[in-house]
Amino acid sequence: MNLTLKVWRQSGPSDAGRMVTYRVEDVSPDMSFLEMLDVLNERLIVEGDEPIAFDHDCREGICGMCGMVINGVAHGEQRATTTCQLHMRHFEDGATITIEPWRAAPFPVVKDLVVDRSAFDRIIQAGGFVSVPAGSAPDAHSVPVRKEDADDAFDAATCIGCGACVAACPNGSASLFTAAKITHLGLLPQGQPERLSRAKAMVDQMDAEGFGGCTNTGECTAVCPKGIPLDAIAQMNSDYLKANAK
Amino acid sequence: MKYTEGPEIRDTKAPEGPIEDRWDKRKFSARLVNPANKRKLHVIVVGTGLAGGSAAATLGELGYNVTSFCYQDSPRRAHSIAAQGGINAAKNYRGDGDSIYRLFYDTVKGGDFRARESNVYRLAQVSVNIIDQAVAQGVPFAREYGGLLDTRSFGGAQVSRTFYARGQTGQQLLLGAYQALERQIAAGTVTMHTRHEMLDLIISDGRARGVIVRDMVTGEIERHLADAVVLATGGYGNVFFLSTNAKGCNTTAIWRAHERGAYFANPCYTQIHPTCIPVSGEYQSKLTLMSESLRNDGRVWVPLKKNDTRAPGDIPDEERDYYLERIYPAFGNLVPRDIASRAAKNVCDEGRGVGPGGLGVYLDFRDAINRLGRDAVEKKYGNLFEMYERITGENPYDVPMRIYPAVHYTMGGLWVDYDLQSTIPGLFVVGEANFSDHGANRLGASALMQGLADGYFVLPTTVGDYLADGPFGDVDEEAVAQAEIKVRDKIERLMSVNGTRTPDSFHRELGKLMWDYCGMERTEESLRKALERIPELREEFWQNVKVTGTAEELNQVLEKAGRVADFFDLAELMCLDALVRTESCGGHFRAESQDADGEALRDDEHFAHVSAWEHTADGPVLHKETLEYEYVKMTQRSYK
């Protein structure tokens, strides 16, 4: 396959940035999207140009490090797939592909396609945990958990923190990310004592970071590589309301 | 490559007495630090995977002043996150005959009698606390309808002791540790530096007292001082270029600590995982593991005939060779990883492999789907099947998966004593970065167990004992300045070569060489070839590598070049270690040492020891630590 790429290049936070066009030839349909960029980068280095900076690590769709807006869609058009798991067989020979970083004010661009997502860590710091120091836990079987609750908690807990939800949201909201953690811990008996204080602290931190509000457009769940359902946000809002009513 | 032999290591600091009492004894003998003093004691933890994340969180909870580093943009992304199948624990919730002793026994045997009994016993003891801790944190393990935890079987065990969270157990356990860590960051006990890479260890008055790191965004070289340093920087499987490790995994932190005096133990012990998706082309950047748990229900086979090009569905049962079930009837598809990997290599070498290049075997779920129904199979393995389809474009519900072995884990690592302290006082090493618990082969679902045992339960006790002598006063300014200059010089050298080849092109070539000559099967001839070729390639690297951009910015080419430079040096030591160990054991298979059936043949008379390598200006010095087996009798492993 031969492709034309239009890639966002930005040397640093103070650079205005621009789209730059590259031709890539002899792309194998079995390549992953990132392998296709690797091939381009190898060529750029040999030619003495700066390769395109992008975040990636596990390349198995679980670490959450990679993320690009491909043809206007976070992680590309294939559903429930991270950028690293997207393969070139889903593109047409001769196609032009645009590649941009996540765009949201709380995710400033570091370089090219690399953005700063540390706001997510600060949301977790606000309360995305159960306060249980090592060594203080009772036997694991002392509290049975309904299988349905455990399964639902697991589904919410699969969030990889990639930030696609924010990139896709017209409001730049981090509601799906925040709600996934609130739902995961809020469904389990171990998460009950801190349930409402957690919801309040995390939502307040999300607002403080400059993320927008949720208006139920559902763009987040559509691009979420783990398919976190929109219901989670309802759960978050309910807990947040209860916390504020107290 | 020349080496000399130095004095044996005689004291591993394990307490004496009955094995079941040793950890209790050590916990009691470990000195405590009073809470007011803990705040004055500073600990650096490098790496935020299961071992490092849990260690930093727990040390913070105890009140120490902790600084944590990771190269990713968030501590949540460390590669423990990709562990799929599960975590072992001797809970015996099923009443199927499991016990601490049995987990201990299975691990020592699975490691082919090359691990320390005292360490392994402690690991088995602590395993039960890990599950309690994780459940209390809200880790959503799989449960049964009665609300209790579900378990499954893994290779090398005949009991069901593996706890799991669908195919994402590592993710869920790591998020538990990450959340505990973030809680401590919020509490102010841990200071976190993301996108920082450790480039040297600072030693002052013979003690590890800090690290030199590079801020990967600004390029700034920073010094961080402390009373103790913990390395939790993972394994070095990426020396092979293609492995199941994350792209960023590297040996730099432990290698540079090794250059500063920490012994490197058993570098040649590499685990080749039997169930990975085969290579599809020259551009391949990494390999993806399919969890070993799939071997619970998937059956491994190849056609009986050579070069059989029929579609798998057209090959009738009597023309299939379910070779693991045939050769190892007692364990069948659940033999340990080293055995399953080699068996796959053997059938492919016979010309019976499947897929492109004949480098693959089938992992078939047809019978499981017929027996349990498609829904039940989907519930257990759905996400793994999806991942497979995404990568290969084939649907494993309809056609069998194709799998092939790939480098997955390194049992070798920095040498540590029973306290997880290296040969440099104050330098502790946890998780995959150390060598301690898995011997020559790690059993499935034991990496998560070891990482968390080290971080939550072992290290906090033993570091406390070390710090009871602290604070250790001012750090020698000259030592810090010297380490900083060394780091700057190396970066400067890499930037100034300005050759014609990319760091990745060298890495690929080194990786291929290691896979061919120091991979699943090693011979004296292959290892000698590698030892000849590696220095030549390294020479070319330093003459001809090209690093673009500048060192004062985010520069992924520079990061890569620095890591590849260290991989060259490590690769050489791995080959030397493999050459010196003329026996086969676990993941280390020397073709010269096999029995009549082609199984690995140990040489206990000459090699029942740990090979701990010291780095000196005159070349490597080998120190042996003799392994004694008081509880588990050394036998030739048999899974037949």
Chai-1 contact restraints between the chains, C-beta under 6 A:
chainA,res_idxA,chainB,res_idxB,connection_type,confidence,min_distance_angstrom,max_distance_angstrom,comment,restraint_id
A,S28,B,G281,contact,1.0,0.0,6.0,A-B,restraint_1
A,D30,B,S280,contact,1.0,0.0,6.0,A-B,restraint_2
A,D30,B,G281,contact,1.0,0.0,6.0,A-B,restraint_3
A,M31,B,Y283,contact,1.0,0.0,6.0,A-B,restraint_4
A,E35,B,Y283,contact,1.0,0.0,6.0,A-B,restraint_5
A,E35,B,S285,contact,1.0,0.0,6.0,A-B,restraint_6
A,D38,B,S285,contact,1.0,0.0,6.0,A-B,restraint_7
A,V39,B,Y283,contact,1.0,0.0,6.0,A-B,restraint_8
A,E42,B,T502,contact,1.0,0.0,6.0,A-B,restraint_9
A,I45,B,T502,contact,1.0,0.0,6.0,A-B,restraint_10
A,I45,B,K546,contact,1.0,0.0,6.0,A-B,restraint_11
A,I45,B,T548,contact,1.0,0.0,6.0,A-B,restraint_12
A,E50,B,T548,contact,1.0,0.0,6.0,A-B,restraint_13
A,E50,B,G549,contact,1.0,0.0,6.0,A-B,restraint_14
A,A53,B,L554,contact,1.0,0.0,6.0,A-B,restraint_15
A,A53,B,Q556,contact,1.0,0.0,6.0,A-B,restraint_16
A,D57,B,R77,contact,1.0,0.0,6.0,A-B,restraint_17
A,D57,B,A246,contact,1.0,0.0,6.0,A-B,restraint_18
A,D57,B,K247,contact,1.0,0.0,6.0,A-B,restraint_19
A,D57,B,G248,contact,1.0,0.0,6.0,A-B,restraint_20
A,C58,B,A82,contact,1.0,0.0,6.0,A-B,restraint_21
A,C58,B,A246,contact,1.0,0.0,6.0,A-B,restraint_22
A,R59,B,K286,contact,1.0,0.0,6.0,A-B,restraint_23
A,E60,B,A82,contact,1.0,0.0,6.0,A-B,restraint_24
A,E60,B,T288,contact,1.0,0.0,6.0,A-B,restraint_25
A,I62,B,I81,contact,1.0,0.0,6.0,A-B,restraint_26
A,I62,B,A82,contact,1.0,0.0,6.0,A-B,restraint_27
A,I62,B,Q171,contact,1.0,0.0,6.0,A-B,restraint_28
A,C63,B,R77,contact,1.0,0.0,6.0,A-B,restraint_29
A,C63,B,I81,contact,1.0,0.0,6.0,A-B,restraint_30
A,M65,B,R77,contact,1.0,0.0,6.0,A-B,restraint_31
A,Q85,B,R390,contact,1.0,0.0,6.0,A-B,restraint_32
A,R89,B,G393,contact,1.0,0.0,6.0,A-B,restraint_33
A,V110,B,V217,contact,1.0,0.0,6.0,A-B,restraint_34
A,K111,B,L554,contact,1.0,0.0,6.0,A-B,restraint_35
A,R117,B,D73,contact,1.0,0.0,6.0,A-B,restraint_36
A,D121,B,S74,contact,1.0,0.0,6.0,A-B,restraint_37
A,I124,B,E182,contact,1.0,0.0,6.0,A-B,restraint_38
A,Q125,B,E182,contact,1.0,0.0,6.0,A-B,restraint_39
A,Q125,B,I185,contact,1.0,0.0,6.0,A-B,restraint_40
A,Q125,B,A186,contact,1.0,0.0,6.0,A-B,restraint_41
A,G128,B,Q179,contact,1.0,0.0,6.0,A-B,restraint_42
A,F129,B,Q179,contact,1.0,0.0,6.0,A-B,restraint_43
A,F129,B,R183,contact,1.0,0.0,6.0,A-B,restraint_44
A,V130,B,Q137,contact,1.0,0.0,6.0,A-B,restraint_45
A,V130,B,G138,contact,1.0,0.0,6.0,A-B,restraint_46
A,V132,B,A136,contact,1.0,0.0,6.0,A-B,restraint_47
A,V132,B,Q137,contact,1.0,0.0,6.0,A-B,restraint_48
A,P133,B,E61,contact,1.0,0.0,6.0,A-B,restraint_49
A,A134,B,T58,contact,1.0,0.0,6.0,A-B,restraint_50
A,A134,B,Q133,contact,1.0,0.0,6.0,A-B,restraint_51
A,A134,B,Y456,contact,1.0,0.0,6.0,A-B,restraint_52
A,A137,B,D132,contact,1.0,0.0,6.0,A-B,restraint_53
A,A137,B,Q133,contact,1.0,0.0,6.0,A-B,restraint_54
A,A137,B,A136,contact,1.0,0.0,6.0,A-B,restraint_55
A,D139,B,D132,contact,1.0,0.0,6.0,A-B,restraint_56
A,A140,B,I131,contact,1.0,0.0,6.0,A-B,restraint_57
A,A140,B,D132,contact,1.0,0.0,6.0,A-B,restraint_58
A,A140,B,V135,contact,1.0,0.0,6.0,A-B,restraint_59
A,H141,B,L148,contact,1.0,0.0,6.0,A-B,restraint_60
A,P144,B,G147,contact,1.0,0.0,6.0,A-B,restraint_61
A,P144,B,L148,contact,1.0,0.0,6.0,A-B,restraint_62
A,V145,B,R143,contact,1.0,0.0,6.0,A-B,restraint_63
A,V145,B,G147,contact,1.0,0.0,6.0,A-B,restraint_64
A,R146,B,G147,contact,1.0,0.0,6.0,A-B,restraint_65
A,K147,B,R143,contact,1.0,0.0,6.0,A-B,restraint_66
A,K147,B,Y145,contact,1.0,0.0,6.0,A-B,restraint_67
A,A150,B,P140,contact,1.0,0.0,6.0,A-B,restraint_68
A,A150,B,R143,contact,1.0,0.0,6.0,A-B,restraint_69
A,A153,B,P140,contact,1.0,0.0,6.0,A-B,restraint_70
A,F154,B,P140,contact,1.0,0.0,6.0,A-B,restraint_71
A,A157,B,P140,contact,1.0,0.0,6.0,A-B,restraint_72
A,G161,B,R76,contact,1.0,0.0,6.0,A-B,restraint_73
A,L185,B,G138,contact,1.0,0.0,6.0,A-B,restraint_74
A,L188,B,G138,contact,1.0,0.0,6.0,A-B,restraint_75
A,Q190,B,A136,contact,1.0,0.0,6.0,A-B,restraint_76
A,Q190,B,G138,contact,1.0,0.0,6.0,A-B,restraint_77
A,G191,B,G138,contact,1.0,0.0,6.0,A-B,restraint_78
